[in-house]
Amino acid sequence: MSIDEPDIAVAQSDTVLRARARRLRTNRVIDIAVRVVVLIVGTVMVTVGCLVAPPVALLGLGLLASEFAVVRRGLTRARRRLTPLRKWLARQPKWLRAVLPLVTVLSMLFVYFTVLRIL
């Protein structure tokens, strides 16, 4: 047994699963049901992520982008616009790269608790 054999088995099982999923998606009812479930779960993840934890919102956007081209285009555009910011941040000192997420979290908490007090 060589080292590559498990990789081949994984690749073959992945191909089989993708083929099975494609066959299922040819059924219009199943396709619509999958899209509705993805829409609901993705929207809930984005909403909860915006309120509580931004990484959850990003996962929700990724899930929505897997089914909807509009979201996929929006994510591609956002990535393109954020690339210069990421490059700028990479050139900054380590202490600044450590402080910026902390400032972001603190500002989110401030807004979150301010909105809760208003409600």
OpenMM code with the backbone's topology and positions (N, CA, C; nanometers):
from openmm import Vec3, app, unit

residues = "MET SER ILE ASP GLU PRO ASP ILE ALA VAL ALA GLN SER ASP THR VAL LEU ARG ALA ARG ALA ARG ARG LEU ARG THR ASN ARG VAL ILE ASP ILE ALA VAL ARG VAL VAL VAL LEU ILE VAL GLY THR VAL MET VAL THR VAL GLY CYS LEU VAL ALA PRO PRO VAL ALA LEU LEU GLY LEU GLY LEU LEU ALA SER GLU PHE ALA VAL VAL ARG ARG GLY LEU THR ARG ALA ARG ARG ARG LEU THR PRO LEU ARG LYS TRP LEU ALA ARG GLN PRO LYS TRP LEU ARG ALA VAL LEU PRO LEU VAL THR VAL LEU SER MET LEU PHE VAL TYR PHE THR VAL LEU ARG ILE LEU".split()
positions = [
    Vec3(0.0849, -0.1185, 0.0000),
    Vec3(0.0000, 0.0000, 0.0000),
    Vec3(0.0889, 0.1241, 0.0000),
    Vec3(0.0702, 0.2098, -0.0996),
    Vec3(0.1523, 0.3301, -0.1079),
    Vec3(0.0835, 0.4463, -0.0365),
    Vec3(0.1564, 0.5524, -0.0237),
    Vec3(0.1050, 0.6705, 0.0454),
    Vec3(-0.0083, 0.7346, -0.0342),
    Vec3(-0.0052, 0.7229, -0.1671),
    Vec3(-0.1041, 0.7895, -0.2513),
    Vec3(-0.2398, 0.7188, -0.2535),
    Vec3(-0.2464, 0.5942, -0.2136),
    Vec3(-0.3718, 0.5196, -0.2229),
    Vec3(-0.4853, 0.5813, -0.1421),
    Vec3(-0.4642, 0.6237, -0.0168),
    Vec3(-0.5764, 0.6868, 0.0540),
    Vec3(-0.6240, 0.8144, -0.0149),
    Vec3(-0.5303, 0.8910, -0.0723),
    Vec3(-0.5692, 1.0126, -0.1439),
    Vec3(-0.6558, 0.9796, -0.2643),
    Vec3(-0.6237, 0.8734, -0.3336),
    Vec3(-0.7028, 0.8310, -0.4490),
    Vec3(-0.8414, 0.7890, -0.4037),
    Vec3(-0.8493, 0.7160, -0.2921),
    Vec3(-0.9786, 0.6728, -0.2403),
    Vec3(-1.0650, 0.7927, -0.2009),
    Vec3(-1.0039, 0.8913, -0.1389),
    Vec3(-1.0784, 1.0119, -0.1002),
    Vec3(-1.1264, 1.0856, -0.2241),
    Vec3(-1.0414, 1.0981, -0.3236),
    Vec3(-1.0786, 1.1676, -0.4468),
    Vec3(-1.1918, 1.0949, -0.5180),
    Vec3(-1.1860, 0.9612, -0.5204),
    Vec3(-1.2914, 0.8839, -0.5857),
    Vec3(-1.4234, 0.8975, -0.5110),
    Vec3(-1.4186, 0.8919, -0.3766),
    Vec3(-1.5429, 0.9058, -0.3005),
    Vec3(-1.5998, 1.0457, -0.3168),
    Vec3(-1.5126, 1.1467, -0.3254),
    Vec3(-1.5583, 1.2837, -0.3474),
    Vec3(-1.6268, 1.2947, -0.4833),
    Vec3(-1.5700, 1.2326, -0.5848),
    Vec3(-1.6281, 1.2342, -0.7183),
    Vec3(-1.7634, 1.1647, -0.7187),
    Vec3(-1.7739, 1.0542, -0.6477),
    Vec3(-1.9002, 0.9809, -0.6397),
    Vec3(-2.0062, 1.0664, -0.5705),
    Vec3(-1.9693, 1.1325, -0.4617),
    Vec3(-2.0646, 1.2171, -0.3903),
    Vec3(-2.1101, 1.3346, -0.4760),
    Vec3(-2.0161, 1.3954, -0.5483),
    Vec3(-2.0537, 1.5074, -0.6349),
    Vec3(-2.1470, 1.4613, -0.7472),
    Vec3(-2.1202, 1.3450, -0.8039),
    Vec3(-2.2061, 1.2919, -0.9100),
    Vec3(-2.3459, 1.2627, -0.8552),
    Vec3(-2.3525, 1.2069, -0.7349),
    Vec3(-2.4824, 1.1785, -0.6727),
    Vec3(-2.5582, 1.3083, -0.6451),
    Vec3(-2.4872, 1.4098, -0.5983),
    Vec3(-2.5513, 1.5390, -0.5706),
    Vec3(-2.6023, 1.6020, -0.6996),
    Vec3(-2.5257, 1.5928, -0.8073),
    Vec3(-2.5700, 1.6466, -0.9360),
    Vec3(-2.6956, 1.5751, -0.9848),
    Vec3(-2.6992, 1.4419, -0.9666),
    Vec3(-2.8169, 1.3655, -1.0068),
    Vec3(-2.9402, 1.4089, -0.9267),
    Vec3(-2.9220, 1.4282, -0.7962),
    Vec3(-3.0342, 1.4721, -0.7134),
    Vec3(-3.0824, 1.6108, -0.7542),
    Vec3(-2.9903, 1.6983, -0.7879),
    Vec3(-3.0258, 1.8362, -0.8198),
    Vec3(-3.0968, 1.8478, -0.9546),
    Vec3(-3.0979, 1.7413, -1.0358),
    Vec3(-3.1732, 1.7463, -1.1606),
    Vec3(-3.3228, 1.7421, -1.1330),
    Vec3(-3.3622, 1.6916, -1.0159),
    Vec3(-3.5018, 1.6932, -0.9748),
    Vec3(-3.5350, 1.8353, -0.9297),
    Vec3(-3.6283, 1.9000, -0.9969),
    Vec3(-3.6589, 2.0411, -0.9711),
    Vec3(-3.7067, 2.0655, -0.8283),
    Vec3(-3.7874, 1.9762, -0.7744),
    Vec3(-3.8399, 1.9941, -0.6388),
    Vec3(-3.7260, 1.9898, -0.5370),
    Vec3(-3.6355, 1.8946, -0.5520),
    Vec3(-3.5221, 1.8844, -0.4601),
    Vec3(-3.4317, 2.0056, -0.4741),
    Vec3(-3.4108, 2.0505, -0.5971),
    Vec3(-3.3263, 2.1683, -0.6200),
    Vec3(-3.3839, 2.2909, -0.5504),
    Vec3(-3.5131, 2.3127, -0.5654),
    Vec3(-3.5766, 2.4278, -0.5001),
    Vec3(-3.5718, 2.4120, -0.3488),
    Vec3(-3.5947, 2.2916, -0.2979),
    Vec3(-3.5905, 2.2681, -0.1536),
    Vec3(-3.4513, 2.2976, -0.0973),
    Vec3(-3.3485, 2.2542, -0.1672),
    Vec3(-3.2112, 2.2801, -0.1220),
    Vec3(-3.1837, 2.4298, -0.1209),
    Vec3(-3.2276, 2.4995, -0.2254),
    Vec3(-3.2048, 2.6441, -0.2311),
    Vec3(-3.2779, 2.7182, -0.1191),
    Vec3(-3.3996, 2.6735, -0.0876),
    Vec3(-3.4760, 2.7377, 0.0204),
    Vec3(-3.4080, 2.7132, 0.1548),
    Vec3(-3.3632, 2.5900, 0.1776),
    Vec3(-3.2948, 2.5586, 0.3036),
    Vec3(-3.1661, 2.6400, 0.3155),
    Vec3(-3.0890, 2.6476, 0.2080),
    Vec3(-2.9653, 2.7266, 0.2090),
    Vec3(-2.9979, 2.8738, 0.2338),
    Vec3(-3.1037, 2.9247, 0.1725),
    Vec3(-3.1432, 3.0644, 0.1929),
    Vec3(-3.1791, 3.0904, 0.3392),
    Vec3(-3.2573, 3.0032, 0.3982),
    Vec3(-3.2997, 3.0231, 0.5376),
    Vec3(-3.1811, 3.0120, 0.6325),
    Vec3(-3.1037, 2.9040, 0.6200),
    Vec3(-2.9903, 2.8834, 0.7106),
    Vec3(-2.8856, 2.9935, 0.6925),
    Vec3(-2.8560, 3.0288, 0.5684),
    Vec3(-2.7576, 3.1338, 0.5425),
    Vec3(-2.8013, 3.2691, 0.5960),
    Vec3(-2.9300, 3.3014, 0.5791),
    Vec3(-2.9815, 3.4289, 0.6289),
    Vec3(-2.9769, 3.4347, 0.7809),
    Vec3(-3.0133, 3.3244, 0.8454),
    Vec3(-3.0064, 3.3196, 0.9926),
    Vec3(-2.8616, 3.3358, 1.0388),
    Vec3(-2.7691, 3.2683, 0.9710),
    Vec3(-2.6277, 3.2792, 1.0092),
    Vec3(-2.5771, 3.4226, 0.9921),
    Vec3(-2.6138, 3.4877, 0.8832),
    Vec3(-2.5691, 3.6256, 0.8603),
    Vec3(-2.6294, 3.7175, 0.9661),
    Vec3(-2.7574, 3.7003, 0.9959),
    Vec3(-2.8234, 3.7853, 1.0951),
    Vec3(-2.7622, 3.7668, 1.2328),
    Vec3(-2.7480, 3.6415, 1.2754),
    Vec3(-2.6879, 3.6136, 1.4066),
    Vec3(-2.5435, 3.6613, 1.4080),
    Vec3(-2.4723, 3.6409, 1.2991),
    Vec3(-2.3333, 3.6845, 1.2915),
    Vec3(-2.3189, 3.8351, 1.3026),
    Vec3(-2.4091, 3.9078, 1.2400),
    Vec3(-2.4027, 4.0543, 1.2501),
    Vec3(-2.4302, 4.1007, 1.3923),
    Vec3(-2.5153, 4.0306, 1.4635),
    Vec3(-2.5497, 4.0698, 1.5998),
    Vec3(-2.4493, 4.0215, 1.7031),
    Vec3(-2.3926, 3.9033, 1.6825),
    Vec3(-2.3114, 3.8414, 1.7873),
    Vec3(-2.1663, 3.8183, 1.7455),
    Vec3(-2.1443, 3.7454, 1.6377),
    Vec3(-2.0086, 3.7042, 1.6022),
    Vec3(-1.9880, 3.7159, 1.4513),
    Vec3(-1.9091, 3.8137, 1.4066),
    Vec3(-1.8871, 3.8330, 1.2626),
    Vec3(-1.8367, 3.7095, 1.1866),
    Vec3(-1.7539, 3.6214, 1.2462),
    Vec3(-1.7150, 3.5040, 1.1679),
    Vec3(-1.8338, 3.4175, 1.1255),
    Vec3(-1.9372, 3.4143, 1.2076),
    Vec3(-2.0569, 3.3380, 1.1712),
    Vec3(-2.1244, 3.4032, 1.0505),
    Vec3(-2.1228, 3.5352, 1.0454),
    Vec3(-2.1807, 3.6063, 0.9308),
    Vec3(-2.1034, 3.5727, 0.8035),
    Vec3(-1.9725, 3.5653, 0.8135),
    Vec3(-1.8923, 3.5309, 0.6957),
    Vec3(-1.9208, 3.3888, 0.6488),
    Vec3(-1.9386, 3.2971, 0.7427),
    Vec3(-1.9750, 3.1598, 0.7058),
    Vec3(-2.1119, 3.1574, 0.6376),
    Vec3(-2.2046, 3.2365, 0.6901),
    Vec3(-2.3367, 3.2446, 0.6283),
    Vec3(-2.3306, 3.2997, 0.4871),
    Vec3(-2.2481, 3.4020, 0.4668),
    Vec3(-2.2312, 3.4561, 0.3316),
    Vec3(-2.1691, 3.3525, 0.2383),
    Vec3(-2.0737, 3.2756, 0.2904),
    Vec3(-2.0148, 3.1694, 0.2096),
    Vec3(-2.1173, 3.0644, 0.1708),
    Vec3(-2.2046, 3.0296, 0.2655),
    Vec3(-2.3104, 2.9324, 0.2372),
    Vec3(-2.4062, 2.9877, 0.1319),
    Vec3(-2.4467, 3.1125, 0.1475),
    Vec3(-2.5354, 3.1734, 0.0476),
    Vec3(-2.4684, 3.1821, -0.0895),
    Vec3(-2.3379, 3.2107, -0.0909),
    Vec3(-2.2653, 3.2212, -0.2178),
    Vec3(-2.2560, 3.0867, -0.2892),
    Vec3(-2.2675, 2.9771, -0.2138),
    Vec3(-2.2617, 2.8454, -0.2783),
    Vec3(-2.3838, 2.8207, -0.3666),
    Vec3(-2.4942, 2.8931, -0.3440),
    Vec3(-2.6163, 2.8722, -0.4213),
    Vec3(-2.6586, 2.9912, -0.5055),
    Vec3(-2.6198, 3.1118, -0.4639),
    Vec3(-2.6732, 3.2302, -0.5297),
    Vec3(-2.5609, 3.3132, -0.5902),
    Vec3(-2.5700, 3.3355, -0.7209),
    Vec3(-2.4652, 3.4051, -0.7946),
    Vec3(-2.4514, 3.5508, -0.7503),
    Vec3(-2.5609, 3.6126, -0.7095),
    Vec3(-2.5550, 3.7529, -0.6663),
    Vec3(-2.4643, 3.7667, -0.5449),
    Vec3(-2.4794, 3.6767, -0.4503),
    Vec3(-2.3956, 3.6810, -0.3296),
    Vec3(-2.2509, 3.6498, -0.3655),
    Vec3(-2.2310, 3.5541, -0.4556),
    Vec3(-2.0956, 3.5185, -0.4987),
    Vec3(-2.0254, 3.6375, -0.5621),
    Vec3(-2.0982, 3.7122, -0.6474),
    Vec3(-2.0396, 3.8316, -0.7091),
    Vec3(-2.0082, 3.9374, -0.6044),
    Vec3(-2.0985, 3.9526, -0.5076),
    Vec3(-2.0745, 4.0505, -0.4010),
    Vec3(-1.9517, 4.0158, -0.3186),
    Vec3(-1.9351, 3.8881, -0.2875),
    Vec3(-1.8166, 3.8459, -0.2112),
    Vec3(-1.6897, 3.8663, -0.2923),
    Vec3(-1.6963, 3.8380, -0.4208),
    Vec3(-1.5791, 3.8590, -0.5068),
    Vec3(-1.5425, 4.0070, -0.5107),
    Vec3(-1.6425, 4.0913, -0.5217),
    Vec3(-1.6172, 4.2363, -0.5240),
    Vec3(-1.5596, 4.2840, -0.3899),
    Vec3(-1.6136, 4.2321, -0.2799),
    Vec3(-1.5634, 4.2708, -0.1472),
    Vec3(-1.4185, 4.2261, -0.1300),
    Vec3(-1.3866, 4.1043, -0.1740),
    Vec3(-1.2482, 4.0558, -0.1650),
    Vec3(-1.1537, 4.1460, -0.2426),
    Vec3(-1.1971, 4.1849, -0.3621),
    Vec3(-1.1143, 4.2716, -0.4456),
    Vec3(-1.0894, 4.4064, -0.3776),
    Vec3(-1.1922, 4.4602, -0.3131),
    Vec3(-1.1769, 4.5894, -0.2466),
    Vec3(-1.0980, 4.5789, -0.1167),
    Vec3(-1.1028, 4.4634, -0.0509),
    Vec3(-1.0330, 4.4472, 0.0763),
    Vec3(-0.8874, 4.4039, 0.0604),
    Vec3(-0.8489, 4.3597, -0.0570),
    Vec3(-0.7109, 4.3165, -0.0786),
    Vec3(-0.6099, 4.4270, -0.0488),
    Vec3(-0.6297, 4.5499, -0.0934),
    Vec3(-0.5327, 4.6555, -0.0569),
    Vec3(-0.5250, 4.6773, 0.0946),
    Vec3(-0.6377, 4.6673, 0.1631),
    Vec3(-0.6375, 4.6835, 0.3085),
    Vec3(-0.5574, 4.5717, 0.3751),
    Vec3(-0.5763, 4.4484, 0.3268),
    Vec3(-0.4995, 4.3352, 0.3819),
    Vec3(-0.3505, 4.3543, 0.3583),
    Vec3(-0.3136, 4.4022, 0.2395),
    Vec3(-0.1714, 4.4247, 0.2101),
    Vec3(-0.1155, 4.5360, 0.2976),
    Vec3(-0.1934, 4.6427, 0.3173),
    Vec3(-0.1496, 4.7510, 0.4042),
    Vec3(-0.1308, 4.7009, 0.5465),
    Vec3(-0.2251, 4.6214, 0.5940),
    Vec3(-0.2181, 4.5694, 0.7301),
    Vec3(-0.0969, 4.4768, 0.7481),
    Vec3(-0.0622, 4.4033, 0.6448),
    Vec3(0.0532, 4.3130, 0.6529),
    Vec3(0.1840, 4.3905, 0.6689),
    Vec3(0.1875, 4.5144, 0.6211),
    Vec3(0.3086, 4.5957, 0.6325),
    Vec3(0.3203, 4.6665, 0.7675),
    Vec3(0.2154, 4.6648, 0.8471),
    Vec3(0.2138, 4.7365, 0.9742),
    Vec3(0.2851, 4.6576, 1.0838),
    Vec3(0.3268, 4.7259, 1.1913),
    Vec3(0.3924, 4.6553, 1.3027),
    Vec3(0.2968, 4.5568, 1.3693),
    Vec3(0.3559, 4.4568, 1.4348),
    Vec3(0.2754, 4.3514, 1.4971),
    Vec3(0.1808, 4.4060, 1.6029),
    Vec3(0.2265, 4.5073, 1.6799),
    Vec3(0.1408, 4.5581, 1.7866),
    Vec3(0.0133, 4.6193, 1.7291),
    Vec3(0.0240, 4.6840, 1.6126),
    Vec3(-0.0935, 4.7435, 1.5508),
    Vec3(-0.1876, 4.6358, 1.4983),
    Vec3(-0.1290, 4.5306, 1.4404),
    Vec3(-0.2115, 4.4200, 1.3922),
    Vec3(-0.2827, 4.3495, 1.5069),
    Vec3(-0.2254, 4.3531, 1.6270),
    Vec3(-0.2896, 4.2923, 1.7433),
    Vec3(-0.3963, 4.3843, 1.8022),
    Vec3(-0.3744, 4.5148, 1.7949),
    Vec3(-0.4667, 4.6105, 1.8560),
    Vec3(-0.5928, 4.6300, 1.7718),
    Vec3(-0.5813, 4.6282, 1.6405),
    Vec3(-0.6967, 4.6549, 1.5544),
    Vec3(-0.8140, 4.5587, 1.5770),
    Vec3(-0.7922, 4.4273, 1.5864),
    Vec3(-0.9069, 4.3395, 1.6162),
    Vec3(-0.9685, 4.3687, 1.7528),
    Vec3(-0.8845, 4.4025, 1.8497),
    Vec3(-0.9360, 4.4358, 1.9815),
    Vec3(-1.0237, 4.5609, 1.9762),
    Vec3(-0.9796, 4.6623, 1.9041),
    Vec3(-1.0596, 4.7841, 1.8877),
    Vec3(-1.1907, 4.7522, 1.8155),
    Vec3(-1.1846, 4.6650, 1.7165),
    Vec3(-1.3055, 4.6265, 1.6434),
    Vec3(-1.4051, 4.5578, 1.7359),
    Vec3(-1.3568, 4.4622, 1.8151),
    Vec3(-1.4453, 4.3902, 1.9073),
    Vec3(-1.5037, 4.4858, 2.0104),
    Vec3(-1.4220, 4.5739, 2.0653),
    Vec3(-1.4726, 4.6686, 2.1647),
    Vec3(-1.5762, 4.7627, 2.1047),
    Vec3(-1.5532, 4.8075, 1.9827),
    Vec3(-1.6516, 4.8964, 1.9194),
    Vec3(-1.7811, 4.8202, 1.8901),
    Vec3(-1.7700, 4.6945, 1.8502),
    Vec3(-1.8906, 4.6124, 1.8287),
    Vec3(-1.9683, 4.5961, 1.9584),
    Vec3(-1.8977, 4.5666, 2.0665),
    Vec3(-1.9647, 4.5516, 2.1959),
    Vec3(-2.0313, 4.6812, 2.2389),
    Vec3(-1.9639, 4.7925, 2.2165),
    Vec3(-2.0213, 4.9224, 2.2502),
    Vec3(-2.1527, 4.9441, 2.1754),
    Vec3(-2.1510, 4.9211, 2.0446),
    Vec3(-2.2717, 4.9385, 1.9646),
    Vec3(-2.3793, 4.8400, 2.0079),
    Vec3(-2.3404, 4.7152, 2.0302),
    Vec3(-2.4343, 4.6105, 2.0686),
    Vec3(-2.5057, 4.6473, 2.1979),
    Vec3(-2.4317, 4.6868, 2.3007),
    Vec3(-2.4940, 4.7188, 2.4286),
    Vec3(-2.5682, 4.8519, 2.4238),
    Vec3(-2.5246, 4.9429, 2.3388),
    Vec3(-2.5971, 5.0688, 2.3231),
    Vec3(-2.7341, 5.0421, 2.2587),
    Vec3(-2.7363, 4.9585, 2.1585),
    Vec3(-2.8632, 4.9243, 2.0931),
    Vec3(-2.9536, 4.8493, 2.1899),
    Vec3(-2.8987, 4.7602, 2.2698),
    Vec3(-2.9811, 4.6874, 2.3665),
    Vec3(-3.0416, 4.7811, 2.4699),
    Vec3(-2.9695, 4.8827, 2.5098),
    Vec3(-3.0234, 4.9786, 2.6065),
    Vec3(-3.1359, 5.0602, 2.5454),
    Vec3(-3.1229, 5.0894, 2.4175),
    Vec3(-3.2275, 5.1674, 2.3508),
    Vec3(-3.3537, 5.0831, 2.3393),
    Vec3(-3.3373, 4.9556, 2.3056),
    Vec3(-3.4537, 4.8684, 2.2909),
    Vec3(-3.5112, 4.8423, 2.4281),
] * unit.nanometer
topology = app.Topology()
chain = topology.addChain("A")
for resn in residues:
    res = topology.addResidue(resn, chain)
    for name in ("N", "CA", "C"):
        topology.addAtom(name, app.Element.getBySymbol(name[0]), res)
